Amino acid sequence: MLEAISHIALVVKDPARTAALFHDLFGARAVEREDEDGHLETFLRLAGTWIVLVGAPAQRVRTGDHIAFRVTPEIL
């Protein structure tokens, strides 16, 4: 049985810039580490779920893929 989502990985051009956005919006603190292959990984924890920012020069067509956050009225 499913207990929870472990993490969500997002491919982004600039992990530091994306992490700064999550920090500014939600106060999320970024944790960086280098994996065994030497790739830098950026992790953020939001409402109990890890968001992993993976840096890559990906060009994507808009598909409607998204993550929706439920926030308190004070955030808006």
C-alpha angles and dihedrals in degrees: 000000000000113000102179145321108280097201145329118226119210122190107219135169095231117024093185092054092047091047089052090053092052089047093050093047102038108010090247115166118221121228117194129198138165116237125221090271093054097255118142113235124194118203129192126181116217122177092335097313125106117229113201116202112207116193116223135141092244121162110198135182112236107262104168092256109150148142117234120208125204109216137178118261090252090067091057 
